[in-house]
Amino acid sequence: MSQPVEPGTGTPSAPKTGRGKLIAIVVAVLVLVAIGAAAVYYLTQPPVPTGTIKVGFTISLTGRYSVEGTNSRNGIMTAANWINSHGGITVQGKVYNISLVFYDDQSVQGNVNTLYPQIIEQDKAQFLLAPYSTLLTGTAAPIADNYDRVMLSHGGAADTIWTQTTRRNLVEVLSPASVYLKGAVEWIHTNHAADKIAVLHESDPFSTLAADSAISYAQSLGLNVVYNQSYPTGATDLSPQLNAAMAAGADDLLGGGHFNDGLLIMNQLKTIWTPKFVSLLVAVTEPSFQAQLQATANNVTGPSQWESAAAYSATLSQSLGLPWYGPTPTEFTQLYGTLNGGASPSYHSAEAGGAVLVLAQAIGRANSLNTTDVRAALGNMHIMNFFGQFQIAASGLQIAHSMIVVQWQAGALKIVYPADVAQASVQYPYTGS
């Protein structure tokens, strides 16, 4: 007679053979390996963002600053893309992505006054980026204070924005206007100290400050400045001033202002005067400067806040004892091209992108979304990213970033000064072709 089976016990299994035991062990090991791999993968993946930090700004996509403004907007979007694809920003254990809200200010002050309150009140921006240009940044800065929002300046360089009025929340990322033409003056002093200098510049605050600072510096070095004149914003004919500079016996021409008047100066020089050395603000670094002028751009120099060939890296940062954050110059350039149809970033793109990275790092360091906390973090930071060093005075004015001098040579923009970062020597004299 068969014995009854207890409920729920089932039929006893047969003893495992040696081969069966081996298979079971192998399966168990594979399961453990799979679990371990899954755990490692999980632990090494960036956390999934669960919140959004809204950053608002106006930018000049049309009007007189449209070239610089469009490039700045593209740089901002590139930096935000990098941050969001590399783990976002962690605050109080919560991970945030950056969300951008921006409008075209059309290069008009009145639009800045109208749009920033809208960005804060209606769009609920928690942090701000300034517009492009000294004029528009100076217009936006009081709004940042009135609404108690941190604002990063990436394209407003005039020292007077900070020195004439106390700004609680405006922080500068780029070098100030007072040093823009310093490199050109130093190069002339070192290599052609007998040259006589003419200065012709736009009458806006940024260009005036850059030009006046260059004149003072040149004279302190014993250089001879034989002509100094300004022209109104939007001027369409500078031939009287160029003729006067030539008549004064000038060898070199410094000045300019922004992109359109830079083009105007170069186009009118063709039929008037061929200086031996030309260095112009802002315009020279834009790829479209050479594209529009072609051979006329050759040997023209200008100050630059950044070029993709600048050797900023985590290794350099470490050697200086500075924290590093963000993409390398090469990575930024590649990502910028991917997002903008293969275009190359100008320094306006880089300084704007650099501002976003500085803001992100400050928020992370503060471990807070509070304006006071983030502004305090910005004041205590001395760091490096692909744009270079960042450190500010108590006023918010940038004190650590270094500028370079570039020159168009046979259709390529080369770093030519200072010598320790130069890709090529300055080609002198300028020939007009």
Secondary structure, DSSP 8 states (H G I E B T S, - for coil): ------TTT--------HHHHHHHHHHHHHHHHHHHHHHHHHHHS-----EEEEEEEEE-SSSTTHHHHHHHHHHHHHHHHHHHHTT-EEETTEEEEEEEEEEE-TT-HHHHHHHHHHHHHTS--SEEE--BSHHHHHHHHHHHHHTT--EEESB---THHHHSS--SSEEE-S--GGGTTHHHHHHHHHH-TT-EEEEEEESSHHHHHHHHHHHHHHHHTT-EEEEEEEE-TT-S--HHHHHHHHHTT-SEEEEE-SHHHHHHHHHHHTTT---SEEEEESGGGSHHHHHHHGGGGTT-EEEES--TTS---HHHHHHTT--B-S--HHHHHHHHHHHTTT----HHHHHHHHHHHHHHHHHHHHTS--HHHHHHHHHH--EEETTEEE-B-TTS-B-S---EEEEEETTEEEEEESTTT-SS----S----
